Amino acid sequence: MTLFFQFVLTGLVTGCFLILATIGFSFTRRVEGFLNIAHAELLGVSAFATWGCNKLLGWHILPSAAVGILVTAFAGLAIGRIVYDPIRKHGPSVMLITSVGVAYVIGGTIDALIGTGIRTLDIPLATSYRFWGLRITDYQMMVVALAILAAGSLALFLNHTRTGLAIRAMSANPELAASRGIDVQKTSRATWLISSGLAGLAGVMLGVIATLSTDIAFHQILQILAVAILAGLGSLYAVILSGLIVGVAMDVSVFWIPAGYRPLVAFAVVILVLLFRPQGIAGSASGK
């Protein structure tokens, strides 16, 4: 049974990473009104920007991570303003298809600049700790802590700041928000910065806990979609619960079936839940 509970613990860590990777995706969906498939590639932008500063320039991991997150935040803002804003009038379907193209452009650019092969950050080896026979590393604990910090900070921001309240209003009804004097363009810019910055944070942790290849970020989109769909593309709290459910389900499944089927397990969980609750965990609830 110790091995089973080890998989549960590992699944909770995986779930926390999925929370980091999905919060920004769901945030964009609620405010901007479309599924931004290119969100996953922003994880790669952050991971390789961090790797470049850390490995090529010889910087410490902390300033490297800060640069990676900032580069990703402003890259996401630039993409939102240059690519998505001009086609917003064509509707969410066109924006969704466009985001697939943006994902391939970002992925191709990373391939051209970085090349093939496996890369790692220049950081100390993970230190393992044991509790009641279960093992967890310091980097895994960092993922959990950052997921809690990111989710808590975003909740406070949305509920207790003027910009956060404007974002909530815009996600509920953009036309009404504009009629009440909310600067829609400014609110949209804040949304892109926050969602892309969260992708940047997830990308840094992806580089810390995994070896990097140029296609690793694109592989995350299936899991991100699974979490977002299970949450019902609704509240922040639903994303947190969905991330934990999908993460635990994927890792516990390794107790019985090969690890290569983990993505299949993620969508099997989604399908089972949607059979009984088609609107997802949160449905169309407006709460954050």
N, C-alpha and C positions, 0 to 999 in steps of 0.2 A: 504493500500500500504506500510505502514511502516514495516509490517511483511514481505512482499515480499523483500523489500530492506535489511532487516535484514538477510534473507537467502542468498541474493547476497553477503553481506559482509562476512558472515560466509563461503560462498563458496570460496571467494578470499583467506581467511585464509587457508582453506583446500587445495586450489590449491597451495599455497606457501609451505605447508608441502609436497605435492606431488612432487613439484619441488626439494626440498631437497632430497626426497627419490629416485627420478628417475634420477637425474643428474649423479650419480655414476654408476647406471645401464647402462645408455646409453653410458657413457664414456668407460666402459669396453667393451660394444658391438662394439663400433667403433674401438678401438685399438686392443683388443684381438680377435675380430671376432666371438663371440658367445654370446648367451643369458644366463647370469649367474643367474639362478633361485634362487640360494643360497644367492644372494644379499639381499633379504628381511630378511633372518634370521640374517644377520649381524646387522640389526636394533635391533633385540632382544638381541644380544650379548652386544651391547652398552648400551641398556636400563637397562639390568640386572647387568652389570658391574657397571654402575652409581648407581643403586639402592643398590647394595652390599656395595659400599664405603659410600654412603650417609646414608643408614638406618642401616646397620649392624655395620659399623665401626664408624659411627657418624661424618663423614666428612661433611664439607659445600658442597653445591651443585656444586659450581664452580670447585674445585679440583676433585670432584667426576666425573663431566662431562668430565673434561680433561682426566682423567684416562680411562673413558669409550670410548672416541674417540680414544685414543692411542692404547688401547687394541684391539679395532675393526680394526684399520688400520693395525696393525701388524698381527692380526689373518687373515685378508684378504690376506695380502702378503704371509703368510705361506701357506695358502690354494692354492693360485695361483702357488707358487713354487713347493709344494709337490704333489698336486693333478693334477692341470691342465697342467703344463708344460710338464710332461712326456707323456701325451696323445694328445698333440697338433697335432702331425702328423696324427692322426686318423680323424681329421676334426671337424667342428663345431657341427655336429649332435651328435657325441659321447660326446663332451664336454658339450653340452646341457643336455643330459641324465645324465651324471655324476653329473652335478650341481644339478639336482633334488635329487640325492642320497646324495650329500653334504648337501643340505637343510634339509633332514630328519635326518642326523647325528647330525647337529648342533641343530635342534629342539629337538631331543631326549636327547642330552646331557644337554640342558637347563632344560628339564622336569626332568631329573634324579637329577640334582644339586639343582634346585629351588623348584620343587614340584608344586602341583596344588594350586589354590587359587588366589585371587586378591591382588595386592600390589600397594602401592603408595609411592612416594618420600616424604621425610621429608622436605617440602618446604612451604613457606607461602601460604595461600589461595590466589587465583587470585583476583586482584583488577579490578573492572569494571569501564569503562569510557563511557560516553554517548555523542554522537555528533549528532545533528539534529534528536534526537529520536532513534538513533541506538546505540547498546551496543557492546563494544569490551573490552576484558580483556588485562591486561599487558602481559600475556603469549602469547596470540594470536598476539599481536603486535611484540613480540619477534620472533615468527615464521616468520612473514613477513620480519622483519629486517634481520634475518639470511639468508632467501632465497635470498634477494637482495644482501647481502654481499657475500654469497657463489657463486652465479652466476657471479657477477661482478669480484670477485677475480679469479675465474677459467678462465674467458674470458681474463683477463689481463695476467694471467700465461701462457695460451696457445699461446698468440700472442706476448708476450714481454720477454720471458725467453728462454734460450737455450734448457732447458729440455722440455718446452712447445712446442717449434717449432719441436723438435725431435719427440715428441708424435704426433703432427699433420702429420709429414712426415710418421711416421710408420702407422698411421691410414689410410693414403691414399694408400701407397704401401710399405709393409714391406720389400720386396726384394730390391726395389730400394733404400729404406732408408739404408739398410745394406750395399749396394754397395757404397753408398756415405759416408761411415765411421761412421754412427750412431750406437752406442752400443745398439743393440736391447734388450739384457737382462737387461741392466740398465734402459732403457726406459720402459720396461714391469714392472719392479719393481716399478718405479715411478707411473705408471698407477694404479697398485694394491693398493699402499699406498694411493693415492689420492681418488680413487673411494671408497675404504673401509672406509677412514676417513670421506668422505661425508655421507656414510651410518651410521657411528658412530654419526655424528652430527644430522642426522634425528632421530636416535634411542634415543638420549638424549631428543629431543623435543617431541618424542612420549611418553616418560616417564613423561614429564612435563605436557602435555595437556591431557593425558588419564590415566586411571587406567591400571596397567600392569597384564597381564596373560601370561602364557608361550606360548600360541598359537597366541598372538596378532600380532607378526611380520610376521608369515606366511600368515595371512589374508591380509597383505599389497601387496603381490605379484600381485594379480589380478589388483589392481589399478595402480601399477607401470607398469605392462604390458600394461594396457589401455593407459596410458600417453605416454609410449615409442612407441607403435604402431601408435598412432595418430600423433606423431611427425615424424614418418617415419624413426625412428632410425637414425635421421640425426643430424642437428645442435643443439648446445646448446640453441640458441634462440627459435627453434621450441619446444624444451622440456619445456621451460618457458611458451610459449603460450599454449601448450597442457595441462600442469598442471593446468593453470588457467581455461581453458575451461572445463576440466573434473571436477575440484573442484566445480566450479559454477554450472555446470549442475547437479551434484549429490545433492548439498545442496538445490538448488532452486526447484528441483523435490519434495522435502519434502512438499512444499507448496500445492501439489496436491495429492501425493501418499505416502504410509507409508515409513518410513525411511529405513526399511529392504530391499527396492528395490534399494538403492543407487548404489551398485555394478552393478546391471543390467542396470541402467541408464548410468553408465560410459561406458559400452561396447556398448550400443545402440548408444551413441554419436559417438564412434569409427566406428561402422558399417556404420552409415549414412554418415560420412565424407569420408570413404574409398570407398563408392559407387560412389562418384563423383570425388574423388582424390585417386586412389588406392595406390599411392606411399607415402601417408601421407602428412603432412603439408610441410615438407622439402624434402621428397623423398630421393634421394641419393646424395643430395648436399653435397659438401665437406667442406663448410664453417663451422666455429665454432660459 
